Amino acid sequence: MSSDWTHQELVQGIWNKDCALWSSDPTIQLSIAERLGWLNSPRWLLENADSLSEWAREMTGRGFNQVILVGMGGSSLAAEVIVDVFESTNNASVTVLDSTHPDTITELLINRAWSRILFVFASKSGTTIEVQSLCSWVLDNLEEQGVAEPGSQCVAITDPGTPLAALAVQRCFLDCIESPSDVGGRFSALTVFGMAPAALSGVPINRLADNAQQMAERCQGVDVDENPGLALGQWLATQINANRDCLQLYVDESFQSLAVWLEQLIAESLGKNGKGLLPLGNATPAASSSRLVRVNLGSSSDDQFWQRVDSVEDQVPSFKIVLDEPEDVAGEFFRWSFATAVAGALIGVNPFDEPDVSASKKITRDLLDAQELKTEPTVVPVAELAATLRSAGSRSYLAVLNYLPSDPTVNDMLDEFAQSVRDRFALPVSINAGPRYLHSTGQFHKGGPDHGVFLFVYGEPLQDLDIFAEDFGFAALNQAQAMGDCAELSRIGRSVCWINLDGSRFAQLQRLRAILRECLDW
C-alpha cells in the first residue's frame, strides 16, 4: 500500500474497485471487495426512485401517519438527515428511535396511537442488539394491544439472508426490503436504508437520485479541480498527515443534521491505527490552530452564516461547501463517501472496517450473560477530573458520553460544562449520545490518537421495560452498553470517569448540575 498514489491512480483505482489502494493483505482485500457496492448506489437509486416512491405511497395508503425508524448508526442516520432537511409532504412523519434507555423509549411512544404507526426495523447484519431488542419488544406490545398480526405494522430493511429477514418472514411483516450486501452501513445512505424511510416522509426521491448521480459523475474526473470527492479527500488526508486531529464541522442550521452523519462517517472510517479526525461541532473548538481544521458547510441563501464564516480570522485550514437546494444532501452523501475512500488510501487505513467497535459489543454481551469483567476498569474519581484534564497534555480531548434520556436541560448543562472545559484547559470537547456513539465516534475513541479523556454520564432509569425472549430488560441493556464501553476504554489505557445518577428525573438533574460544578470548582 502506498500513500503516493497519483490522482489518476486514485480515481481509476476506486472506480475499478482496486482493493490494493487500502491494503496489501489479500485477506483484507477480500473483505474490502465486499464493501464497495456504494459506488453503484447513485445509479441504483436513479433506476429505482419511481418504484421506491410508489412503494411509499402504498404503505402510507394503508392508514399509517407515523413511522418509527428503529436503527443504529448508518442504518438510520442518513434517513434522519433527509427527513430533517426536507419538510414532509406526506401524512407520515418519520421519527428515529436509536436508544436503549427505557425512559427514552417510553417517552417517544407514549400518547401515540400505535394503530397508526408503521415500525421500520433497519439493520444490515440483522443482529444489531438494539434493533433486535426493540423489534422483540414492539411485536410483544402490539400483541398485548390486541393486534392479531403484529407483523402487519412492521417493515424490515436488511441484507439478504439475515436473522432479521428470517424474522420478517416468520412474523409476516408487511414487507422486507433487502439491500445489497456489498455496501457497508455508513456508506449506505443512497440505498434503501436512507431512501425507503425518506420516501415514506414524501421526500422527492427522483430529485435526490439526479443529484447523487451528478455528483458520482463529477467524481470520475482525474483533475482534482473538477472532482469534488478527490479534492475533499486529498485535503482531509493532507491535514491528517500534517498531524492535525480535530475537525470542526461548522454547519449552518438548515443542514445541521448532516453534521451528525458526517461525524459517523469520518470518525468510524478514518479513526484507526492511531490516526483520524475528532469531529467537533459549531461551538468554539478550543483546539490549538496546529491541531484544528475546519469545514464550512451551508446554504447559498444563508448570508448571515457566510458572514460569520468570513469574519473568522485565524490560520486554520478550511474547506468550503455551498449547497443550493435541500436535495444537494444526496450529492454530499456520495462526495463524502468518495472523499473518505481517497483519504483512507492516502493516510494508510482501511476506511471500510470498524475493528474497535466489536470489543465494546462483546463486553456488553458478556455483562448481559451475567459474566463478570475480566478486569475491573480503572475509573478516575469525579473529584479528580480537573486534575486529570490539567495533566492530559495539549494533544488531548474530552469526550462526554451521555447515557441520559434526551432532555434540553441536560443538553444545556453539558454544553455549559463543555465550554468551561474549553475555556479552562484549552482542550476540545465532544458530546456524544449513548449508545448511538458506539456505532460512530466509538471507533475513533479507541482506534484514533490515544489522548482522550472520557466522562460517562449515566442515569438510573425511572422504570424498566422487559424484552420478550430475553433474560434482561432495556435498563440492563443500556447499563451494560455504558459499562462495556467504559471497561474497554480503560483496558486500552484511556482515562475514564463515571457519574452515576439515581432518584427522580428532577433529582438526577440537580445532582448532575452539582457534580459538574464541583468537579471543575466553578
Secondary structure, DSSP 8 states (H G I E B T S, - for coil): --S---HHHHHHHHHTT-GGGT-S-HHHHHHHHTTBGGGGHHHHHHHHHHHHHHHHHHHHTTT--EEEEE--GGGTHHHHHHHHHS---SS-EEEEE----HHHHHHHHTT--GGGEEEEEEESSS--HHHHHHHHHHHHHHHHTT-S-GGGGEEEEE-TT-HHHHHHHHTT-SEEEE--TTB-GGG-TTSHHHHHHHHHTT--HHHHHHHHHHHHHHTT-SSTTT-HHHHHHHHHHHHHHTT--EEEEEE-GGGHHHHHHHHHHHHHHH--TT---EEE-SS-----TTTEEEEEEEETT-HHHHHHHHH--S---EEEEEE-STTHHHHHHHHHHHHHHHHHHHHT--TT--TTHHHHHHHHHHHHTT---SS---EE-GGGHHHHHHTS-TT-EEEEEE-S---HHHHHHHHHHHHHHHHHH---EEEEETTGGGGTHHHHHHHS-S-EEEEEEEE--SS--B-TTSSSBHHHHHHHHHHHHHHHHHHTT-EEEEEEE-SSHHHHHHHHHHHHHHHHT-
